[in-house]
Amino acid sequence: MAPPKVKTSIGSRPPTTEIGQILGGTLSPAGMAPWTKFVDEDEFVPALQWPMSVDTYNRMRADAQLGALFKATCLGVMKFKWSIDPNGQEEMAQKLSEDYNLPVLGAKVNERYRAKRRFAFYDHMRKALHAGIYGHYYFEQVGDIKEDGKWHLRKLAERPPKTIDMFRVAEDGGLISIIQNISKGMSFTSGPSGLMNLPEIPIDRLVGYVWEQEGANWAGRSWFRDSHKNWIIKDRLMRVDAINHERAGGVPYIEAHPGASPSEIERLNQMAQGFRIGDTSGGAVPSGAKFNIARGTNSSVVESIKYHDEAMARNWMLMIMQLGMTESGSRALGKTFIDFWGHGLASIADWFRDTFNEHVIEDDVDWNFGEDEDQVPLLSYEFDPELVATDLKLMIDANVIEVDEELEHYVRKEYGLPDKGEPRLTMQQDMANQLAEKSLEVKSQQAQQPPSKQNSDSSQSGQAAAGVKRGAPSLRPPTAFNGQEE
């Protein structure tokens, strides 16, 4: 079967006739690009069209507000407890646990291995979440075949967006490969030999994290996209605010004295334009000239900046960061905002987990255990146990969950509590134990007495007990009758 016909997009350089003939196909007469030729035609802002978007989003991440929003989101996802769920495949799970240095879900002992020449899961996650900045982030699988005859993942080598020259896409919209813009030592040419000088990584060795991938758009959509307009305006407002402080909060101008010549007016104009606040600022004007500063009275730059920061926080579901910074709103909303943000973090964690399961774990199982294995281990995550403690208590109180040894061990492990020891006695239990010990001591003393003494004590005890049982007159309490004793 012949390989699928493919077309491509050229990232840092325009497509040429030769390359178009090599990869097949051209744009349609209407200007629409087929799926086999990836062109970012859905984006209407030129600076956000791939590959120019890579540089734009890289500058946006330097903004204080956007940088804080991105870090808060990534740190929240990385604080989840990640592990390997055996899913009924204990042998596979143990192999993956050792390779990825992740614990097996439910294991009583979480073994950790040295990091040298071993896949670093959390470092990989940190880099993979950069797909939120650019919309995509790709990795190449690198591993070794060891003495056990199995392939072991050593690292997922990052292939940053700035190194991608083109996406090769099949006619059905699937990704075939990526071609990097890193030359192998030879100059790029438009012919077949020049094209082959660039490294090409096929899909079967790629792990691609693409956010909101649609159709043949393998560049994805950045988390920063919806904040671009606010970022642009805020950036300009910050520059205006800095100029206002430099220019004493307004625009300086000088009223020339009566009879000023055109050359004098020009010098006064240059003086006003060069005016800046500083230790050595100042100047002299001719007699009769007036120095003024024009100030806007109906515009607040700082309030506008706050507005755009709030708008960006809403896009990230991180309104909690603005509480206490605005005149309106209640801090009582903080818990609601945190819960809402937590659901957003879970969605990002699901996206990362599903991508890792499909393109890392399933490939690992295919290469080591065969492609016929239909049930494979899964990457799994858990929320902070403090978030589910209340729900767990409610289920136990409602008898939905019964506390057994396994559940108690799991809860102790999640909360970092020590292993179960001897329980401490309550006051009632302690008193009952003391009475039992005293009773045993009395019986022991009676057993050591002569038989005649034991029979005498037993007879007296029996008579006393019988008297109590029969209700002897001497033991009956007095009863009142007409104010006199009966």
C-alpha positions in Angstrom: 0.0 0.0 0.0 1.4 3.3 -1.0 2.1 5.9 1.8 -0.4 8.7 2.1 0.1 11.8 0.1 1.2 14.6 2.3 1.6 18.3 2.1 3.2 20.6 4.6 3.5 24.1 6.0 6.7 25.9 6.2 7.3 27.6 9.5 10.1 30.1 9.3 10.2 30.4 5.5 7.6 30.6 2.7 6.9 27.4 0.7 8.7 27.0 -2.6 7.5 25.3 -5.8 10.0 22.5 -5.4 9.0 21.7 -1.8 5.3 21.8 -2.8 6.0 19.3 -5.6 7.9 17.0 -3.3 5.3 17.0 -0.6 2.3 17.2 -3.0 -0.5 19.6 -3.6 -1.0 23.4 -3.4 -3.5 25.8 -2.1 -7.0 25.6 -3.6 -8.1 28.5 -5.9 -10.2 29.9 -3.1 -7.2 30.2 -0.9 -8.3 27.4 1.5 -5.6 25.0 2.6 -6.4 21.3 2.6 -5.8 19.3 5.8 -2.7 17.8 4.3 -1.1 21.3 4.3 -1.2 22.8 7.8 -1.8 26.5 7.6 -3.0 28.4 10.7 -5.9 30.0 8.8 -8.3 30.0 11.7 -6.3 32.6 13.6 -7.1 36.2 12.5 -4.4 38.0 14.4 -1.2 37.8 12.4 1.1 37.9 15.5 -0.7 34.8 16.8 -0.6 32.7 13.6 1.9 29.8 13.8 4.9 30.1 13.8 4.9 33.8 14.7 2.7 32.9 17.7 5.7 31.1 19.3 7.5 34.4 19.8 4.4 36.3 20.8 3.4 33.8 23.5 7.0 33.7 24.7 6.8 37.5 25.4 3.4 37.2 27.0 4.6 34.7 29.6 7.0 37.5 30.9 3.9 39.5 32.0 3.7 39.5 35.8 0.0 38.6 35.9 0.1 35.9 33.2 3.3 34.5 34.6 1.6 34.1 38.1 -1.5 32.6 36.6 0.5 30.0 34.6 2.7 29.1 37.6 -0.3 28.7 39.9 -2.0 26.4 37.5 1.1 24.2 36.8 2.1 24.0 40.5 -1.5 22.9 41.3 -1.4 20.1 38.8 2.1 18.9 39.9 1.0 18.8 43.5 -1.4 15.9 42.7 -0.3 12.5 43.8 0.7 10.6 40.6 1.1 6.8 40.5 0.8 3.7 38.2 -2.5 2.0 38.4 -1.9 -1.8 37.7 -5.3 -2.2 36.1 -5.0 -5.9 36.6 -1.4 -6.1 35.2 0.9 -6.4 38.1 4.0 -7.4 36.2 3.7 -4.5 33.7 2.9 -2.1 36.5 6.1 -3.0 38.4 8.2 -2.6 35.3 6.7 0.8 34.5 7.0 1.9 38.2 10.8 1.2 38.1 11.3 2.9 34.7 9.2 6.0 35.5 10.2 6.2 39.2 6.5 6.4 40.2 4.8 4.3 43.0 2.3 1.6 42.2 -1.2 2.7 43.2 -2.2 1.1 46.6 1.2 -0.3 47.4 2.0 -0.3 51.1 5.6 0.6 50.5 6.4 3.3 47.9 9.8 2.4 46.5 12.0 5.2 45.1 15.0 4.6 42.8 18.0 6.7 42.0 17.5 9.2 39.2 20.7 8.6 37.2 19.8 7.4 33.6 16.2 7.1 34.7 13.1 8.9 33.4 12.2 12.0 35.5 8.5 12.1 35.5 7.9 15.4 37.3 10.5 17.2 35.2 8.8 15.9 32.1 5.4 17.1 33.4 6.8 20.6 34.1 8.0 20.8 30.5 4.8 19.2 29.0 2.7 21.8 30.7 4.5 24.4 28.5 2.0 23.3 25.9 -0.3 25.7 27.8 1.9 28.6 26.7 2.4 27.7 23.0 -0.6 25.4 22.4 1.7 22.4 21.7 4.8 20.8 23.1 6.5 17.7 21.5 8.9 15.0 22.9 10.9 12.2 21.3 11.1 8.9 23.1 14.6 7.8 24.0 15.3 4.4 25.7 17.7 1.4 25.9 17.3 -2.3 25.7 18.8 -3.8 28.9 20.0 -7.2 30.0 16.4 -8.4 30.6 15.8 -8.0 26.9 13.2 -5.3 27.4 13.1 -1.7 26.2 13.3 0.8 29.0 12.4 4.5 28.7 15.3 6.7 29.6 13.9 10.1 28.8 11.4 12.0 26.7 13.6 14.5 24.9 11.9 17.8 24.4 11.5 19.3 20.9 10.5 22.9 21.8 8.1 24.8 19.5 10.8 27.2 18.3 12.7 24.2 16.8 9.8 22.9 14.7 10.0 23.9 11.0 6.8 22.1 9.7 4.1 19.6 10.5 3.6 16.8 8.0 -0.1 15.9 8.0 -1.9 13.1 6.3 -5.0 13.6 4.1 -7.3 12.5 7.0 -5.8 15.2 9.3 -3.5 12.8 11.3 0.0 13.8 12.1 2.7 12.0 10.2 5.9 13.7 11.6 7.5 16.9 12.6 10.5 18.4 10.8 12.9 20.5 12.9 14.6 23.6 11.7 18.0 22.5 13.1 20.4 21.9 10.2 22.7 18.9 10.3 25.6 21.0 9.1 24.5 21.7 5.6 22.6 24.7 4.3 18.9 24.5 3.5 18.0 24.3 -0.1 14.7 24.0 -1.9 15.4 20.7 -3.5 15.1 17.1 -2.2 18.7 17.1 -0.8 18.1 20.3 1.1 14.8 19.1 2.6 16.5 15.8 3.8 19.1 17.8 5.7 16.5 18.7 8.4 15.7 16.1 11.2 12.4 14.4 10.8 10.7 12.6 13.7 7.9 10.2 12.8 4.8 10.0 14.9 5.6 6.5 16.3 8.5 8.1 18.2 6.7 11.3 19.2 4.7 12.3 22.3 2.8 15.4 21.5 0.8 17.4 24.1 -1.6 19.6 22.1 -4.3 21.7 23.8 -7.7 21.8 22.0 -6.4 20.2 18.9 -9.0 20.5 16.1 -8.9 19.1 12.6 -5.4 19.2 11.3 -4.2 21.9 13.6 -1.4 20.2 15.4 -0.2 23.6 16.8 -3.1 23.7 19.2 -4.5 26.7 21.1 -2.5 28.5 23.8 -4.0 29.2 27.3 -2.8 32.8 26.6 -4.9 33.2 23.5 -8.0 34.7 25.2 -5.8 37.1 27.2 -4.0 38.5 24.2 -6.1 41.6 23.8 -6.0 42.4 27.5 -2.2 41.9 27.5 -1.7 44.2 24.5 -3.8 47.0 26.1 -2.3 46.5 29.6 1.3 46.7 28.1 0.5 50.1 26.5 -1.1 51.4 29.7 1.9 50.5 31.7 4.1 52.4 29.2 1.7 55.4 29.5 1.8 55.3 33.3 5.6 55.2 33.2 5.6 58.3 30.9 3.2 60.1 33.2 5.5 59.7 36.1 8.4 60.8 33.9 6.5 63.8 32.7 5.1 64.9 36.1 1.8 63.2 35.5 0.8 64.9 32.2 2.0 66.6 29.0 4.2 69.7 29.5 3.9 72.7 27.3 5.2 76.3 27.4 3.3 79.4 26.6 5.7 81.7 24.8 6.1 85.3 25.9 4.5 88.0 23.8 6.5 88.9 20.7 8.5 85.6 20.7 10.2 84.8 17.4 9.6 81.5 15.6 13.1 80.3 16.6 12.4 81.1 20.3 9.1 79.2 20.1 11.0 76.2 18.6 13.5 76.2 21.4 10.7 76.3 24.0 9.0 73.5 22.2 12.2 71.3 22.3 12.6 72.2 26.0 9.0 70.9 26.7 9.5 67.8 24.7 12.7 66.9 26.5 11.3 67.6 30.0 11.7 64.6 32.3 11.5 64.2 36.1 14.9 63.7 37.7 17.5 65.0 40.1 19.0 67.4 37.5 15.7 68.3 35.7 14.9 72.0 35.3 15.4 75.0 33.0 14.9 78.7 32.4 12.3 80.4 30.2 12.3 83.9 28.9 10.4 86.6 30.9 6.7 86.3 30.2 6.7 82.6 29.2 4.7 80.1 31.3 5.5 76.4 31.9 2.3 74.3 32.1 1.4 70.6 32.4 -1.8 69.3 30.8 -3.3 66.5 32.9 -6.2 64.2 32.0 -8.8 64.3 34.7 -11.2 61.5 33.6 -8.7 58.7 33.0 -7.1 56.3 35.6 -4.3 54.3 34.1 -3.9 52.2 37.3 -7.6 51.3 37.4 -7.5 50.2 33.8 -4.5 48.0 34.4 -6.4 46.4 37.3 -9.4 45.8 35.1 -7.3 43.9 32.5 -5.5 41.9 35.2 -9.0 40.8 36.5 -10.1 39.9 33.0 -7.0 37.7 32.5 -7.7 36.0 35.9 -11.2 35.2 34.8 -9.9 33.5 31.7 -7.8 31.3 33.9 -10.5 30.6 36.5 -8.1 32.1 39.1 -10.3 34.9 40.4 -9.0 34.0 43.9 -5.9 35.9 43.1 -7.8 39.2 42.8 -9.7 38.9 46.1 -8.7 41.7 48.5 -7.3 43.8 45.6 -10.7 45.2 44.4 -13.1 47.5 46.1 -16.1 45.2 45.5 -16.4 41.4 46.1 -16.3 39.3 49.2 -13.5 37.1 50.6 -16.1 34.6 51.5 -16.1 33.7 47.8 -12.6 32.4 48.2 -13.7 28.8 48.9 -16.0 28.8 45.9 -13.3 30.1 43.7 -10.8 27.5 44.9 -13.3 24.7 44.2 -14.0 26.1 40.7 -10.3 26.3 40.1 -9.8 22.8 41.3 -12.2 21.5 38.7 -10.1 23.3 36.0 -7.0 21.7 37.4 -8.6 18.3 37.2 -9.4 18.9 33.5 -5.8 19.7 32.8 -4.6 16.7 34.7 -7.0 14.5 32.7 -5.6 15.9 29.4 -2.0 15.2 30.5 -2.9 11.7 31.9 -4.8 10.6 28.7 -1.9 11.8 26.5 0.7 10.0 28.6 -1.3 6.8 28.7 -1.9 6.6 25.0 1.5 7.7 23.7 4.0 6.7 26.4 2.5 3.7 28.4 0.8 2.0 25.5 3.9 2.3 23.3 6.0 0.9 26.2 3.7 -2.1 26.5 3.6 -2.6 22.7 7.3 -2.8 22.5 7.8 -5.1 25.5 4.7 -7.2 25.8 3.2 -7.1 22.4 0.4 -5.2 20.7 -2.2 -7.8 21.5 -2.3 -6.7 25.2 -5.7 -5.1 25.5 -5.5 -4.2 29.2 -2.5 -2.1 30.3 -1.5 -0.2 33.4 -2.6 3.4 33.6 -1.2 6.7 34.9 -3.4 7.8 37.7 -3.6 10.8 40.0 -5.2 11.7 43.3 -6.3 14.9 44.8 -4.9 16.2 48.1 -6.5 14.0 50.8 -7.6 17.1 52.7 -10.0 17.8 49.8 -11.8 14.4 50.2 -11.6 13.9 54.0 -15.0 15.4 54.6 -16.6 13.3 51.9 -15.0 10.2 53.2 -16.3 10.8 56.7 -19.9 11.4 55.4 -19.8 8.1 53.5 -18.5 6.2 56.6 -21.2 7.8 58.8 -23.9 6.8 56.2 -22.5 3.2 56.2 -21.7 3.5 52.5 -18.1 2.6 53.3 -17.0 0.2 56.0 -13.6 0.9 57.7 -11.4 -2.1 57.3 -7.6 -2.7 57.6 -6.9 -1.7 54.0 -8.8 1.6 54.2 -7.2 2.5 57.5 -3.7 1.7 56.1 -4.5 3.8 53.0 -5.7 6.8 55.1 -2.7 6.6 57.3 -0.4 6.6 54.3 -2.1 9.5 52.6 -2.0 11.7 55.7 1.6 10.7 56.6 0.5 9.1 59.9 2.5 6.3 61.6 1.6 2.7 61.3 -1.1 1.3 63.5 0.0 0.5 67.1 -1.6 -0.5 70.4 -4.7 1.6 71.0 -4.9 3.7 74.1 -7.5 2.6 76.6 -10.4 4.9 77.6 -11.1 5.6 81.3 -14.0 3.1 81.3 -11.9 0.4 79.8 -9.1 1.1 82.3 -11.6 0.9 85.3 -13.1 -2.4 83.9 -9.6 -3.9 83.6 -8.7 -2.9 87.2 -11.9 -4.5 88.5 -11.2 -7.6 86.6 -7.6 -7.8 87.9 -8.9 -7.3 91.5 -11.5 -10.1 91.0 -8.8 -12.4 89.8 -6.6 -11.5 92.8 -9.5 -12.4 95.2 -10.1 -15.7 93.6 -6.4 -16.5 93.7 -6.3 -15.7 97.4 -9.3 -17.9 98.0 -7.7 -20.8 96.1 -4.7 -20.6 98.5 -6.8 -20.9 101.7 -7.6 -24.4 103.4 -10.8 -26.1 102.2 -12.6 -25.6 105.5 -12.0 -21.9 105.3 -13.1 -21.8 101.7 -16.4 -23.6 102.5 -17.0 -21.3 105.4 -16.5 -18.2 103.3 -18.5 -19.7 100.5 -21.4 -20.5 102.9 -21.3 -17.0 104.3 -21.2 -15.5 100.8 -24.1 -17.8 99.8 -26.2 -16.8 102.7 -25.5 -13.1 102.2 -26.3 -13.5 98.5 -29.5 -15.5 99.4 -30.5 -12.9 101.9 -30.2 -10.2 99.3 -32.0 -12.3 96.8 -34.9 -13.1 99.1 -35.2 -9.6 100.4 -34.4 -10.2 104.1 -36.3 -7.9 106.5 -33.1 -6.5 108.0 -32.1 -5.4 104.5 -35.4 -3.9 103.5 -35.6 -0.1 103.5 -38.0 1.6 105.9 -41.4 2.4 104.5 -43.4 5.5 105.5 -47.1 5.0 106.7 -49.1 8.0 107.9 -45.9 9.7 108.9 -44.8 6.7 111.1 -42.6 3.8 110.4 -44.4 0.5 109.8 
